[in-house]
Amino acid sequence: MHKSLSSSESKCCRVCVSLGIRSYSIIIGPNAMEEAVIADHIFGHRLMVVTNEIVERLYFETVVQNFKDFQVDKIVLPDGENIKTLEGLNVILSALLKGRHDRTTTLVALGGGVIGDVAGFAAAVYQRGINFLQVPTTLLAQVDSAVGGKTGVNHALGKNMIGASHQPSIVISDTMTLKTLPKREFAAGLSEVIKYGLIADKCFFDWIEDNLDGLLSHDSNLLTYAIRVSCQIKASIVSQDETEQGHRAILNFGHTFGHAIETFLQYRDWVHGEAISVGMLMAMRLSVLLGGISETDFERLKVMLKRCGLPTSPPRLMTVQDFNLNMMRDKKVMGGQLRLVILETFGLATVTAEYGASNLQKVLTINCVAQ
């Protein structure tokens, strides 16, 4: 059972991602940027901090206090998903080359999921791989994208189809950064927190449901706990299947539907967590049709997402055909067969191609008509 929280929860805590020689820690809590000994995870004398124009103004000076004994360069990218492209990647690589950075340089990703993904990909491919640190400043990045080593960029024909697995040497998740996060971005991050309860821990889902008002009001104790449990779940899954050959794919619950929405919208208008909100509901509906989930549990999720202010229906102009086209460009398509993540029961997910084509089309029809 998930416990009630004491004031001690507001202190920084540590979660380990166990991957042998690539193991690393996630430091979580208020003022983690100041408390973590980041210098221990830098192997050379030069750093390149990659951030965006909003985060640079808010947190660059705080982070750079950890690097007084190093030569620090920075790249400030525009805010938004549109920088998560091959063009955005090239901006980082060009700066590294122009600055004559070598294999001893450490790259620091300071920002949300977009910055972490594109900067991590740059670290993965520059001189065939350099050290990098993740300093995520959004809830979504702290519970999901900064953990696990997935890096990459989007393409007009599909989301996250170009990338590499490259683990950071440490993740610093400072919950104080969430105070400056726009309400919409914060809610989008909660969609990923909710996902962990759905796929792996029903008691955690119950806890989120009971404490949602406190989470929405940025209670520091509740946030630290929610991030820690989310990271523990993800770390356990990643430790079993680092490069997503099997079990790790359950982390993509709702993402095939959600990525189709993002691709349809050309990565504009909606943020990632909003698309995942709708995607999880569609995956839940499919799980209801397959008998693993009750209608009551489906409604519980829908009510929770609405309480967060998240969308529960696809974009109005999106058709069944749009979904079918974009879903077939998903990474989980193998041999022409689309695999989907469903819930066998509440808190237990699986990846399967045995969902029935008619059931999938029924889910798409319901969602594209009932708006």
MINULUM-16985 format. One line per field, with one value per residue (C-alpha): residue number from 1; residue in one letter; chain; x, y, z. Coordinates in steps of 0.5 Angstrom, whole numbers. Layout:
REM MINULUM-16985
num <- [NUM, ...] .
residuo <- [A, ...] .
cadena <- [A, ...] .
x <- [X, ...] .
y <- [Y, ...] .
z <- [Z, ...] .
***
This chain:
REM MINULUM-16985
num <- [1, 2, 3, 4, 5, 6, 7, 8, 9, 10, 11, 12, 13, 14, 15, 16, 17, 18, 19, 20, 21, 22, 23, 24, 25, 26, 27, 28, 29, 30, 31, 32, 33, 34, 35, 36, 37, 38, 39, 40, 41, 42, 43, 44, 45, 46, 47, 48, 49, 50, 51, 52, 53, 54, 55, 56, 57, 58, 59, 60, 61, 62, 63, 64, 65, 66, 67, 68, 69, 70, 71, 72, 73, 74, 75, 76, 77, 78, 79, 80, 81, 82, 83, 84, 85, 86, 87, 88, 89, 90, 91, 92, 93, 94, 95, 96, 97, 98, 99, 100, 101, 102, 103, 104, 105, 106, 107, 108, 109, 110, 111, 112, 113, 114, 115, 116, 117, 118, 119, 120, 121, 122, 123, 124, 125, 126, 127, 128, 129, 130, 131, 132, 133, 134, 135, 136, 137, 138, 139, 140, 141, 142, 143, 144, 145, 146, 147, 148, 149, 150, 151, 152, 153, 154, 155, 156, 157, 158, 159, 160, 161, 162, 163, 164, 165, 166, 167, 168, 169, 170, 171, 172, 173, 174, 175, 176, 177, 178, 179, 180, 181, 182, 183, 184, 185, 186, 187, 188, 189, 190, 191, 192, 193, 194, 195, 196, 197, 198, 199, 200, 201, 202, 203, 204, 205, 206, 207, 208, 209, 210, 211, 212, 213, 214, 215, 216, 217, 218, 219, 220, 221, 222, 223, 224, 225, 226, 227, 228, 229, 230, 231, 232, 233, 234, 235, 236, 237, 238, 239, 240, 241, 242, 243, 244, 245, 246, 247, 248, 249, 250, 251, 252, 253, 254, 255, 256, 257, 258, 259, 260, 261, 262, 263, 264, 265, 266, 267, 268, 269, 270, 271, 272, 273, 274, 275, 276, 277, 278, 279, 280, 281, 282, 283, 284, 285, 286, 287, 288, 289, 290, 291, 292, 293, 294, 295, 296, 297, 298, 299, 300, 301, 302, 303, 304, 305, 306, 307, 308, 309, 310, 311, 312, 313, 314, 315, 316, 317, 318, 319, 320, 321, 322, 323, 324, 325, 326, 327, 328, 329, 330, 331, 332, 333, 334, 335, 336, 337, 338, 339, 340, 341, 342, 343, 344, 345, 346, 347, 348, 349, 350, 351, 352, 353, 354, 355, 356, 357, 358, 359, 360, 361, 362, 363, 364, 365, 366, 367, 368, 369, 370, 371] .
residuo <- [M, H, K, S, L, S, S, S, E, S, K, C, C, R, V, C, V, S, L, G, I, R, S, Y, S, I, I, I, G, P, N, A, M, E, E, A, V, I, A, D, H, I, F, G, H, R, L, M, V, V, T, N, E, I, V, E, R, L, Y, F, E, T, V, V, Q, N, F, K, D, F, Q, V, D, K, I, V, L, P, D, G, E, N, I, K, T, L, E, G, L, N, V, I, L, S, A, L, L, K, G, R, H, D, R, T, T, T, L, V, A, L, G, G, G, V, I, G, D, V, A, G, F, A, A, A, V, Y, Q, R, G, I, N, F, L, Q, V, P, T, T, L, L, A, Q, V, D, S, A, V, G, G, K, T, G, V, N, H, A, L, G, K, N, M, I, G, A, S, H, Q, P, S, I, V, I, S, D, T, M, T, L, K, T, L, P, K, R, E, F, A, A, G, L, S, E, V, I, K, Y, G, L, I, A, D, K, C, F, F, D, W, I, E, D, N, L, D, G, L, L, S, H, D, S, N, L, L, T, Y, A, I, R, V, S, C, Q, I, K, A, S, I, V, S, Q, D, E, T, E, Q, G, H, R, A, I, L, N, F, G, H, T, F, G, H, A, I, E, T, F, L, Q, Y, R, D, W, V, H, G, E, A, I, S, V, G, M, L, M, A, M, R, L, S, V, L, L, G, G, I, S, E, T, D, F, E, R, L, K, V, M, L, K, R, C, G, L, P, T, S, P, P, R, L, M, T, V, Q, D, F, N, L, N, M, M, R, D, K, K, V, M, G, G, Q, L, R, L, V, I, L, E, T, F, G, L, A, T, V, T, A, E, Y, G, A, S, N, L, Q, K, V, L, T, I, N, C, V, A, Q] .
cadena <- [A, A, A, A, A, A, A, A, A, A, A, A, A, A, A, A, A, A, A, A, A, A, A, A, A, A, A, A, A, A, A, A, A, A, A, A, A, A, A, A, A, A, A, A, A, A, A, A, A, A, A, A, A, A, A, A, A, A, A, A, A, A, A, A, A, A, A, A, A, A, A, A, A, A, A, A, A, A, A, A, A, A, A, A, A, A, A, A, A, A, A, A, A, A, A, A, A, A, A, A, A, A, A, A, A, A, A, A, A, A, A, A, A, A, A, A, A, A, A, A, A, A, A, A, A, A, A, A, A, A, A, A, A, A, A, A, A, A, A, A, A, A, A, A, A, A, A, A, A, A, A, A, A, A, A, A, A, A, A, A, A, A, A, A, A, A, A, A, A, A, A, A, A, A, A, A, A, A, A, A, A, A, A, A, A, A, A, A, A, A, A, A, A, A, A, A, A, A, A, A, A, A, A, A, A, A, A, A, A, A, A, A, A, A, A, A, A, A, A, A, A, A, A, A, A, A, A, A, A, A, A, A, A, A, A, A, A, A, A, A, A, A, A, A, A, A, A, A, A, A, A, A, A, A, A, A, A, A, A, A, A, A, A, A, A, A, A, A, A, A, A, A, A, A, A, A, A, A, A, A, A, A, A, A, A, A, A, A, A, A, A, A, A, A, A, A, A, A, A, A, A, A, A, A, A, A, A, A, A, A, A, A, A, A, A, A, A, A, A, A, A, A, A, A, A, A, A, A, A, A, A, A, A, A, A, A, A, A, A, A, A, A, A, A, A, A, A, A, A, A, A, A, A, A, A, A, A, A, A, A, A, A, A, A, A, A, A, A, A, A, A] .
x <- [0, 2, 4, 2, 7, 11, 15, 22, 19, 21, 29, 32, 32, 36, 33, 38, 38, 41, 45, 52, 57, 52, 48, 47, 43, 37, 37, 30, 27, 27, 34, 37, 41, 45, 45, 47, 55, 55, 62, 63, 60, 64, 70, 74, 75, 70, 62, 57, 50, 44, 38, 32, 31, 26, 30, 36, 34, 31, 36, 43, 46, 44, 47, 53, 55, 56, 61, 66, 72, 70, 70, 63, 60, 52, 47, 41, 35, 28, 23, 18, 18, 20, 27, 27, 29, 35, 36, 36, 41, 45, 45, 48, 53, 56, 57, 61, 65, 66, 68, 73, 70, 73, 71, 72, 67, 61, 54, 49, 42, 38, 31, 24, 24, 25, 32, 34, 32, 36, 42, 42, 42, 47, 52, 50, 53, 58, 65, 61, 59, 61, 58, 52, 48, 40, 38, 30, 26, 19, 15, 14, 22, 23, 18, 19, 24, 30, 30, 32, 37, 32, 34, 32, 29, 22, 21, 15, 13, 14, 15, 22, 23, 31, 35, 40, 40, 45, 45, 46, 51, 46, 39, 38, 31, 30, 22, 23, 23, 16, 14, 15, 12, 6, -1, -2, 6, 5, -2, 2, 7, 2, -1, 6, 5, -2, 1, 5, 0, -4, 1, 5, 2, -6, -4, 0, -6, -11, -6, -5, -13, -13, -8, -9, -12, -5, -1, -4, -3, 4, 5, 13, 12, 7, 11, 17, 14, 10, 16, 20, 15, 15, 22, 23, 18, 21, 28, 26, 23, 29, 34, 30, 30, 35, 34, 26, 27, 21, 18, 20, 15, 9, 12, 9, 2, -3, 3, 2, -5, -2, 4, -1, -4, 2, 4, -2, -2, 5, 8, 4, -2, -2, 4, 6, 2, -4, -4, -2, -8, -12, -8, -9, -16, -16, -12, -16, -22, -19, -17, -25, -27, -22, -24, -18, -21, -28, -32, -32, -24, -25, -29, -24, -19, -23, -25, -18, -15, -21, -19, -12, -15, -13, -16, -20, -22, -18, -17, -24, -21, -17, -21, -20, -16, -11, -10, -9, -4, 0, 0, 3, 9, 10, 16, 12, 10, 14, 13, 8, 4, 2, 3, -1, 0, -6, -8, -9, -12, -11, -4, -1, 0, 3, 5, 1, -2, -8, -12, -17, -17, -25, -24, -18, -23, -29, -24, -22, -29, -32, -27, -27, -34, -36, -33] .
y <- [0, 7, 11, 18, 23, 26, 32, 28, 27, 34, 32, 29, 22, 17, 12, 8, 5, -1, -3, -6, -1, 4, 4, 11, 15, 20, 25, 28, 33, 41, 44, 38, 42, 45, 39, 34, 33, 34, 35, 28, 26, 30, 27, 32, 40, 42, 42, 44, 46, 45, 49, 53, 61, 60, 55, 59, 65, 61, 56, 57, 61, 56, 50, 53, 54, 47, 48, 53, 49, 48, 51, 52, 53, 54, 53, 56, 53, 56, 53, 48, 41, 44, 44, 36, 35, 33, 41, 42, 36, 39, 46, 42, 38, 44, 48, 42, 42, 50, 50, 44, 40, 33, 26, 29, 34, 33, 35, 38, 37, 43, 43, 39, 33, 36, 39, 32, 28, 32, 34, 26, 24, 29, 26, 19, 21, 26, 23, 16, 18, 23, 23, 27, 29, 30, 36, 36, 42, 39, 34, 30, 30, 28, 22, 19, 22, 24, 17, 10, 13, 14, 20, 22, 27, 27, 26, 29, 22, 19, 21, 19, 14, 17, 16, 12, 9, 13, 13, 19, 19, 22, 25, 31, 32, 39, 39, 47, 48, 45, 52, 56, 51, 53, 50, 46, 43, 41, 37, 34, 31, 28, 24, 20, 19, 16, 12, 8, 7, 4, -1, -3, -1, 0, 2, 8, 9, 9, 14, 19, 19, 20, 26, 29, 36, 36, 34, 40, 45, 43, 40, 39, 32, 29, 31, 28, 22, 21, 23, 18, 12, 14, 13, 7, 3, 6, 4, -3, -4, -1, -5, -11, -9, -3, -3, -5, -11, -14, -12, -4, -3, -3, 4, 6, 5, 10, 12, 9, 13, 19, 19, 19, 25, 29, 27, 29, 36, 36, 37, 43, 46, 40, 38, 31, 29, 32, 27, 21, 23, 21, 16, 12, 13, 10, 4, 3, 3, -3, -6, -6, -9, -15, -16, -14, -7, -6, 0, 3, 3, 7, 12, 13, 14, 19, 23, 23, 26, 31, 33, 35, 39, 34, 33, 26, 26, 27, 33, 34, 34, 27, 21, 14, 14, 19, 14, 8, 11, 15, 9, 4, 8, 7, 3, -2, -5, -11, -15, -10, -12, -7, -9, -5, -4, -6, -8, -15, -12, -6, -5, -10, -9, -13, -12, -16, -16, -20, -15, -16, -11, -10, -8, -3, 0, 0, 4, 9, 10, 11, 17, 20, 20, 22, 29] .
z <- [0, -1, 5, 8, 7, 13, 12, 11, 4, 2, 3, -3, -5, -10, -14, -18, -25, -25, -31, -30, -31, -34, -28, -25, -20, -20, -15, -13, -9, -8, -9, -12, -17, -11, -7, -12, -13, -20, -21, -19, -26, -30, -33, -37, -36, -41, -41, -46, -43, -48, -46, -49, -48, -43, -38, -39, -36, -30, -28, -32, -27, -21, -25, -27, -20, -20, -25, -23, -24, -31, -38, -40, -46, -48, -53, -53, -57, -58, -54, -57, -60, -67, -65, -64, -71, -75, -76, -68, -68, -73, -69, -63, -67, -70, -64, -61, -67, -68, -61, -62, -56, -56, -53, -46, -46, -42, -45, -40, -42, -38, -40, -41, -45, -52, -50, -46, -52, -58, -53, -51, -58, -60, -54, -57, -64, -63, -64, -63, -56, -50, -43, -41, -35, -35, -31, -33, -31, -33, -29, -36, -36, -29, -29, -36, -42, -37, -35, -39, -44, -50, -54, -61, -66, -69, -77, -81, -82, -75, -68, -64, -70, -71, -65, -60, -53, -49, -42, -38, -32, -27, -27, -23, -22, -18, -16, -15, -22, -23, -19, -26, -30, -34, -31, -38, -38, -31, -32, -39, -34, -29, -35, -35, -27, -28, -33, -28, -24, -30, -32, -26, -19, -18, -11, -14, -18, -12, -9, -14, -15, -7, -7, -14, -11, -7, -13, -17, -12, -12, -5, -5, -1, -5, -12, -9, -7, -14, -18, -14, -15, -22, -23, -19, -23, -30, -27, -25, -33, -36, -32, -35, -42, -43, -51, -51, -54, -50, -43, -44, -49, -44, -42, -49, -46, -50, -54, -61, -61, -58, -63, -68, -66, -65, -72, -75, -72, -74, -67, -66, -62, -57, -52, -51, -45, -48, -54, -49, -44, -50, -52, -46, -46, -53, -50, -44, -48, -52, -46, -44, -51, -49, -42, -38, -35, -33, -35, -28, -29, -35, -33, -27, -31, -35, -29, -27, -33, -34, -26, -29, -35, -40, -47, -47, -55, -61, -65, -68, -75, -74, -78, -77, -83, -80, -74, -79, -83, -77, -73, -78, -77, -70, -67, -65, -72, -74, -80, -82, -76, -71, -63, -58, -51, -47, -40, -38, -31, -27, -26, -31, -38, -44, -51, -56, -63, -61, -60, -66, -72, -71, -64, -66, -71, -66, -61, -67, -70, -63, -61, -68, -68, -61, -60] .
***
